[in-house]
Amino acid sequence: MDQPLSENPRLLDGVRVVELGSMYAAPTAGRMLRDFGAQVTKVEDPVAGDMARQWQPQKDGLALGFARLNSGKRSVGIDLRRPEGREVALELIRGADVVIESFRPGRLDAWGMGYEALSKVNPRLVMTSVSGFGQSGPYKARPGFGTVAETASGYAHLNGWPDTPPTSPPFGFADSIAGISAAFGAAMALFRREVNGVGTHVDVALYEPLMFILGDALLNYTSTGTIMTRVGNTSGSASPRGIYQAGDGAWLSIAASAQTIAMRLFDAMERSDLRENPKFATNSARMDNNDELQEIVKAWVGSMSRDQVLRILEEFQVVAAAVNDSSDIVQDPHFLERTLVKLSGTILGDALMPGAILHASDSARPVYDGVPTVGEHTMDVLGGELNMDEAALRRLAADGIVSGG
């Protein structure tokens, strides 16, 4: 959990990112790049800022989701709806390596800030666009948020129990996956730029990364005609697998998805007879008799406390874990050492949140200290980096084109 400062270079040290995105997906991409050393300048509406600043949950007026995604970024307040504001933003972009944007397709083109226009100003620019349905296709003009992506992709249809309605998750699932994918695309484009010296336009639709993850369902239908349906906590591909309640009321997961693990589970249960039973000897047979096998596993798990079950399963090297809530996670020594980081310098106190999504050897870990207020860094960036004179900055601020914090 400690985040020591290090002299080791980070993977994206020296990369300059201008974030024209709001809500969750594009800012997630910005945070991914920032986590590995990029300097991210977030351009926000000079008055209201990013709409995510107003989302729940909040503590003392600070939106937790906004804090998580935007710590360590610089906020510059610029009104992109006005020509003077766009001129200022273009000066920022002139010296950038990456632009991340999440406007509806066509909006930036109408403002003279689409990729074609920006690449003339900055030929090495990588532009990453995140939108509901992408920059092409019949639906490109449609608005889209994560909930729409979760239903359009097929995810909601598969999520839940057979007797419950299609279900979207209570968090930014599609947005987060799209944001991570956008960061991946930007990094690949930066790599290619080092080879040929030219930037490119990366196009991410909110639904597409999620549909990729659900690809087996589409392949199943187009090859066999079978429409996969909701199966609850079980699996449509391997058995036994699921979430089970122990005798003390606590929950845990077991994933005996490989043949050898299923056999070790039967040994852990002291039910070696199941190995030879033709109904359970192979995965195909177990799937055909999944309901019966699930009842056997449920009964065994329910006969002991969760800790007892997990100790036995660990001894037999069966893949299993507790069903953790947030209080469990922040007390777990593994997550404290490897995954959780402090968000300091805010009204939240020394709060904990997940850090970078991967680890690179000899790369310094990011520090999360403070969350920018709307336009907090406007004057420093425009005056210090763009060398705009003080009188011009005062005029822009007086006209509401920029904000200074």
N, C-alpha and C positions, 0 to 999 in steps of 0.2 A: 504493500500500500504506500510505502514511502516513495517519494518521487525525487531522487537526488538529481541535482543539476550535473550535467556531464559535458565535457569538451568534445565528446564523440560527435561527428556529424550525423545529422538525421537524413533520411532517404530523400527528402524533398527540400532540403535547405537551399535557399536562394530562389525558390519558385515563388512567384508573385501571383496571387489569385484575386480577382475582383468578383464578388458574389452579388449578383443581381436577383437572387432568389429569396422567397419568403416561405412561410409555413414550415414544413418538415423535410421534404425530399431534397431540394437543392441545398438547404443549410446542412443536412446530413452529409452530403458530398463535400461541402466546404469544411466541415469538421474532420472528415476522414483525411483530407489533404493537410489540414492544419496539424493534425495529430502527428504527422510524419515530417513536419518542419516547414511547410509552406506558410508564407505570410498571407493571411486572408483579410481583405478589406471588404466589409459588408456595406453595400449601398442600400440605405433605407429611406422610406418616405420621411421627410424632415420633421414632420409633426407626429404622426401616429406610429411610425416605425413599422417593423414587421408585425403582421397581424398575429403571429404566434405569441407576441408579448402579452396579448389579451386572453390567451387560452387558459384553461384550468388544467390541473390544479395550480394554485398560487400560494405563496407565503408572503404576507406583508407587501403585496403588489408585484412580486417577482414571479413570473410564470416559470415553473420548474422545467418544462420541456424546452423553453427558449434558453434557459440558463445552461442546460445540458449540452445543447447543440452549438452555442455561440460563445462560450467562454474562450478567451484568448484571441478572439477576432477583433479587428478594429471597426468601429461603426462610423460611417460618413453619411450625414443626412443630405440627400440631393433629391429634388423633385424632378423625376424623369419625364413627367407629363409636360414639362415646359422646355422649349428649345434651349434656353440658357443652361438649364440643368443638364440636358443631354450633352451639351458642349463640354461641360465640366467632366461628366462621366467619361466621355471619349478621351479626354486627356489622361485620365486614370488608366483606361484600357490600352492606351498607346504604349505604356511601359509594362503591361501585364503579360504573363505567360498563359494564364487560363482565365476565362470568363465562365462562370456558372450562372445560368438563368432559368427561370421557371415561368416566364410569361406565356400566355396562350399563343400558339403558333401564328405568326403574322404580325404580332404587335411590335416587336423590335424592328422588323423590316419596315413597317409604316413609319417608325421613328428615325429611320436611317441608321439603325444600330443592329441590323441583322448580320449574319456571318459574312455574307458577301461584301458588305460595306466595311465591316471591321477588319476583314483580312486585307483590304487595301491599305488601311491605316497601319496594320500590324500583321505582316505576312506570316510571322511565326506563331500567331495566336492560336491556342486551342480553345474552342468554344464548346461548352457542354450544355445542352438544352434538355430540361426535364419538363415534360408536359403530360397531360392526361392520356392522350392517345397517339402521341408522336407527331413528327413534323411532316408526315406523309400519310396517304390513305384517306378513305371517305370520311373518317371521324376526326380528322386532325383539328378541326375548328371547335370541337366539343370541349367544354370545360371538364375537368376531372380532378377529384380528390381521391385519397386512399380508399375510401369506402367503395367508390365506383370501381376502382381497379380490383378490389377484392371480390366484387361480384362478377364483373365482366370477365375476369381471368379464369373463373371456374372455382376459385378457392372457397367462396362461401357455400357453394353447392356441396362441397365435400366435407366441410367443417361442421362437426356436431354429431348428434345421434340420429338414428333412423326415424325416430318419432318426434324430433324437434325441427324447427324451421332452419333454413340456411342461416349461417351465423358468421358475422364479421368479428374480428378481435377487438378488444377494448383498448387498443393502442395503435400507433402508426406503423402497422406491419408493412403494407405495400409501399408506403412512403420511405421507410427505412431501407428496404431491399433495393428500391429504385435509387436511393441516394448512394448506397454503397456501390451499386453498379455504375452509377455516373462517375464516381471517384475512380473506379477501376478503368473506365473508358478514358478519362482524362489522363491517367497515368500511362496507359498504353499509347495514347496520342503523343504525350511528351517524349516517350521512348522513341517513337518513329521520327519525331521532329529532330531528335539528335542524329538520326541517320540521314534524313533528306533535307533538313533545315526548314521545313514547311509545316505550318499548323494544319488543323482539320476541324470539322464540325462533328461532334459526338451527339447523337440523338437518342434519348432514353424516354420511352413511354412508361408511365407508372405501372401499367398492367403487365408489361412484357417480362420483366425479371420474375414476377410471380408466376406467370403462365409457364415460363421455362421450368420452374421448380415442379409444377404440376404436370409436366410433359407426359408422364406415364399414363395419365388418364386419357389424354388425347390419342396417344399411340394405341392404347387399348381399344378405344372406340373405333379408330380408323382401320385397325387390323382385325378386330374380332367382332365389332358391332356392339360391344358391351359398354354401357354407360355406368361408370363407377358412382357409387352413392355413399352417403354418410354411414360410417361404421363405428362411431364413438371412439373409444380408446384402443380398440383393436387395430389390426393391420390387415390390409387386403393382400399382403404379399408373404407374410411369414407368421408362424405361430409357435409358441405362445409369446404374445407381446401385449402390453397394456399397463394400466394404472390400477393399483390394487390397494385396498384398505386393510391395514393391520389390526390386530386385536385391540390395540390401545386407541383406535380411531384415527391414527396418523396414516398418511398415504405414501406410496412409493411406486416407482416404475420398474418394470422388468422387461428387458428386450432380449429374448432368447431367439434372435432372428437367424442365427447360424446353426447348422446341424450340431456342431460340437458343443455349442453353448446350451442348446436344448437338452442334450444328453447330460451335461453337467448340472443343469437345473433339476432334472429328474433324480440325479444322485444326491443333490443337496436336500431335496424333499424326502429322501429315503424311499423313493418310489422307483427303484431300478426296474421294476416290472414293466413300467411304461415304455422302457427302451425296446422291449421285445413285442409289445402290443402292436399288432399291425395297424391299429387306428392312430398310433402316435409315433411310429418308428421313423417316418420320413416327413419332411415339411409338407409335401402334397397331401399326405394322409392327415396330418395335424390340421391343415386348413379345412379339409372336408369334415373334420370332427372338432372344429375350433370351439364351438359352444360348450361341448362336454369337457374339453381340456381346460377351458377357462374356469369352469366351476371347480375343477380339481385344484387349480393353482390358487383361486380365491380362498378356498377353504384352508389350504395350507398357510397362506399368508395371514389369514384372519385368526389363526390359532396362537399367534405370538405377537409381541410388541414389534414396532417397526425396527428398533435398534437390533433386536434379536434376529429378525429376518435378514437385515442388511449384513450383519456379521457373518451369518451362515453363507449368504450369497457371495460375499467377498472371499471367504475361505475357499469356495468352489469356483471362483473366477467367473461368476455369472454377471453379466452386464446389468447393473441396477443402480438406482439412486433414490434418495428421498425426494418427495415433491416439496420443494422449498418455497416459502413465501419470503418477502423481503427481509423479515427479521432473522430468518435462518441464514440467508446469504451473507448478511453483514457480520455474522459471527463465525463464519466458516473460515478456518485458517488457510485453506487453499485459495479461496477467492480473495481473501485479504492480502495474501502475498502476491498473487499474480494478476488479478483482474480489476479490483476496485481501486479508485483513486479519490483524492480529496478535491472537492470544489471549495476553494477558500476565497477569502476576500469579498464575500457577499453577506447579505442579511440572513442567509441560510445557516450561518455558522460553518463549522468544518463538516459539511455534508459529504456523503460518499456517493459515487456514481460509477458506472463502468467506464474503464479507460479505453485505450486503443483496441481495435478488434483483432489485431495480430501483433506479434513480437518479432523484431528484426535484431539479429545479433549486432553488437557494437553500435547500436543506434540509441541515442538518448531518449528517455521517455518524456512525453510532454507534461507540462505543468499547467494546471487549470486554476488560475488565480484571477477572480473577478469576472463580471459580465458587463459588457459595455452598455451604457445608456444610449438613447437615440442620438446619433450625431456626436458622440463623445470625442471622436478623433478627427472631426471635420477640419478644424483649423490647423491641426498638426500635419495632416496629410496634404491638404490643399496648399497650405503655406510652405511647409517644409519640403514636400516632395515635388509639387508642381510649381513651386516658386511663385505662386500667385501673391500679388502685393496686398498689403493689409487693407487699403482703401477698397480694392475690388472685392475682397472677402466681406467687408462690412456692407457693401452695397448689395451683394448677393444675399446676405443674411437678412438685411432690411426688407428685401423684396420677397422673402420666403422661399427662395430658390435653394438655399442651403440652410442647415441649422448647425449651431455650434455647441450642442450639448444641452 
